[in-house]
Amino acid sequence: SQERVSGNPRSTVGTLTEAYTYLRMLYSRVGLPSLDSSYYSFNHPNGFCTKCKGLGRTVEVSINKIVDRNKSLNEGAIIPGDGYVGGRQWCIIKASHYFDMDKLIKNYDEYELDKLLNSPPELLEAYSGEIVDRFTFQGLVYRIKHRNTKVHRGPTENDYKYFDFADCPECGGGRLNSQALLVKINGKNIGEVGNMALTDCLSFVKSINLPQARIIRPRLEMQIRGLIDAGVGYLSLNRSTDTLSGGEAQRVKLARQMGCDLIETIYVLDEPTAGLHPRDVDKVVNNLRR
């Protein structure tokens, strides 16, 4: 299938293949055997950074992606789709009576803008004759950050487009907590190895000559080499799949299939080398033959 891979920021090149699983096992066996592999997983509470929850990036509000400063609330200043004029969220903002609905956002003072964006939930009442309507007002940004539905706890995949990301100041983009990042093999913690270009990562893994690595290392080498042979050796294991181009995602998926051990399986590959450099085509063909 040539469909794009999931845009989930928790999905990485390493998790889409089995490479990061073997890297975690390597660190749990060689680095500090008292910590099992879950302590090196950025998708597990034992391992993820407590500040960024394993994303490796902190969410910084991009005000210009949330509101159009050159419009008023009555003119549709709210950019996220659920804040359209006349919709439930817009009506809640209007019913709060906190804002001049005709005032341009760029003319809001600091207090008004903070109230619109960052207010925590507040139960309010609106009266229409004898009818009392109780509703919860909360800031636009606060609401997105703290979504809590049956499906999502926190921002949805669609919400991430309204924010800017920066490397987490606590884990430095390593995605893991300080306990996991203190563990080093040959002077490198797992976050640093996960952020290496795959070509450098392979050299690092090959340099580990400890007895505990004897079984795991060949499997990890094979996974990384498969990615390199698919022509994406410049990527890293921690690279989020939502940042991959279509061609990169295609090659990572191809490497994942070539690195699995399924037998008696027929693969139908529709133009698997489309867009690849001729030298990469040779690598893919050799892998397929193997």
N, C-alpha and C positions, 0 to 999 in steps of 0.2 A: 504494500500500500504506500502511495506517495503522499498521504495526508500528513499535515503538520503534526508534530508531537505535542503533547499537552503543554499548555502555557503555565502550568503550576510552577512557581519559583522554587518549590521544594524538590522538584525533579531536576537532576543534574546529569551530565554525561556519565558520571560514575555510577549513579543509581539506575540509570536507564540500561546500562550494561551490568555485568556482575563485578566490575572492577573495584568499585568502592567497597563492596561486601568483603572481597578478599583483602583489601587494604585494612579494613577494620579488624579482620581476623589476625592479620599480621601484627598489628599494634597490640592486640590483646594477648597474643602468644609471646611476642618478642619484647615489646616495650614495657608493659607492666602486667604480668599475668594475673594479678589480683583484680584487675578490671576486665569484665567480659566485653564482648564486642559492642554491646548496646551503649557503653560509655563513650564510644567513638562514633556514634550515630547522631547526626544533627536532626533526625526526625524522631528521636526518642528523648523523653524527659531526663534520662540519666546522662545524656550527652550534650543536648543542645545548649547553646549560649543563653543564659537567662535574660539577657537584654533584647536580643533580636529573635529569640525563639528558633534559632537554627537557620535563619535566612542568610546570615552573613552580611546583611545590609539593614540599615535602619531606615524607617519610613519617615521622610521629611515632607511636610505639607507643601504642596505647590499651589499657592493661592490662585494663581492664574489658570490652573486646571480645574479648580472648584467653582470659581465665580468669574464672570465677565465684568471687569471693573467699570467698563463703559456703559453698563446697563443698570437699570433699577430692578428690584425684585418683581415689580409689575411688568417689566419688559423682558423677563426671562433670564435674569442674571445667573441663576443657578445652572451649572453645566451638567452635573450628573443627571441621568435620565429620569430618576424618580422625583426630581424636584421641579418638574415642568409646571408652568402657570396653570392653576386650576386643579392640580393634583393634590393628593392627601398631604404630602410634606409641605408643599407651598401653602396650603390652607392652614396647616398648623402654625407655620411661621407668621402668617397674617393674623391668625386668631390670638397669638401671644401678645400682640400690640407692643412689641419691643422695638419695632423698626418702622421707619418711614418708607413705605413700599414704593414711593415714587422717587426716592433719593438715589442718585447714582452710587454704586458701591465705592468708586474711587473717592467719593466725598465723605465716606464714613470715617469717624475718628477711630483711634486705636481700640477704645472700649467697645464700640458698636461692632467693629469687625471681629474682635475676639468673641463677643457674644454670639454672633452669627455662626462662627466656625467651630468654637471649642466649648460651648456650654455643655456641662454634664446634664443628664436627664432631670427634668423638672415637671412635676404633675401640675397642670393648670386646668382652669375651668372657664368655659364660655357659656354665657346665658343667652337664650333665644326665647323670649317669653317665659313660659314655665318650664321649658326644657333646658336641662343642664348637660353640656357636653364636656366630659373630662378627657383630656388628651395629654400626651407627654411631649414636651418640647425639648429638643437637644440640638447642639450645634451640628452643622453639616459634616465637618471633619470627625467630630466625636462619634457621630452615628456610624460612619463608615468604619472607623477603627474598632468599634465595639459591637459590630453586628452580632446578633445571637439568635439564629434561627435553627430549625431542625437540621438544616444542611450545613450551615456555615457558622463558625465561631470566630469572629474577626473578619477582616476584609475578604471579599470574594476575589476570584481571579480577575473579574471584570473591573473591580475597584482599583487594582494596582495601577491602572493607567492614569489615575488622578494624583499620583504621588511621585516624588523623586526619591531615588535610593542613593545612599552613601555607605561606604564600608563601615560596618559596626565598630564603634570606638573601643568596645570591650574585647571582642574576639579578633579584630583586625581583618574581618572577612573570612576567618577560619571556620565559622559556623558553630564551633564547639565551646563548652565551658572551660574555665581555667584549669580544672582538674585534668581534663583530657589533653589540653594543650601543653601541660607541663611534661607529659610523657614524650620522650624523644628517642629516635633511632638514628644513629650516626649523625646526631646533632640537629635533626629535623623533627618537628612535631607533625601530626597527621594533617593539620590544617595547611601547613606550608607545603607538604607533599601534594595535597589535593589541589593547591593553587598553581603548581608547576605546569609548564607545558608538558604534554604527554611524552615528548622525546626526552626531556630532562627527567621526568618521573620514571621512565623505563631505566635510565642509567642509574638512578638512585636505588631502585628496587634490586637491580643486578649487583649492586655493591654490598648488599646485605648477605653476609656469609656466616650467619649464626645457625647453629643446629636446629633451633626452634622454627626457623623459616624454611627448612628443607622441603616440606610438603606443600606449603601455601605459596611460596614464591614462584614456582613454575606456572601455577594457575593464574596468578596476578600478572606475570610477564606476558602470558598468552593473551589475556584480555587487553592489556595496554598495546601490545604489538598489533593486535587486530584493528584497533582504532587508528594506529599510525599507518598501517597498510591500507586502510580505507581512505587515507589522504587527509586526516584531521589531527595530525601530530602536534599542531600548534595550539589545540584546545587544551583545557585542563579538566581533571575529573570533577572539580567543583563548579565548572561552568554551568549555569542554569540553562535548561533546555528552552526556556522562553526567550533567550537571547540568541538562539541559533538561527541562521538563515535556513531556507528550505533545503538547499543543497547539503548544508552541514548536518541537518537533522536526518536527511536521507542516508548519509554515509554512516552516521552513528547507529542508526537502526540496522543497516547492513552489517556493521561490525558486530552488533549484538547477536544477530542470527548466525553469523559465521563462527562466533565464539561459544555457541551452545553445543551440547552433546547429544542432541536428539538424533535418533537413527530411524531408518525406514520412513523418512519424511521427504516429500517432494516439495520443492520451492519453485514457484513461478515468479521470475524476476522481470518486471516490465521496465526496460531501459535502466538497469541498475547503474550504468556508468555515465548516464546523461550529465553533461556539464563538468565531467572530470578531466583533468589534465592527462595527456597520453601516458605519462609515467604512473599516474594513479590507476589508470585503467589496467595496466599490466599487473599492478599489485592486487587489484580486486580479482582479476582473472586467475592469478596464481592461488589466491586464497580459496576461490571457488573450486579449483582443481584439487586443492588439498582436502 
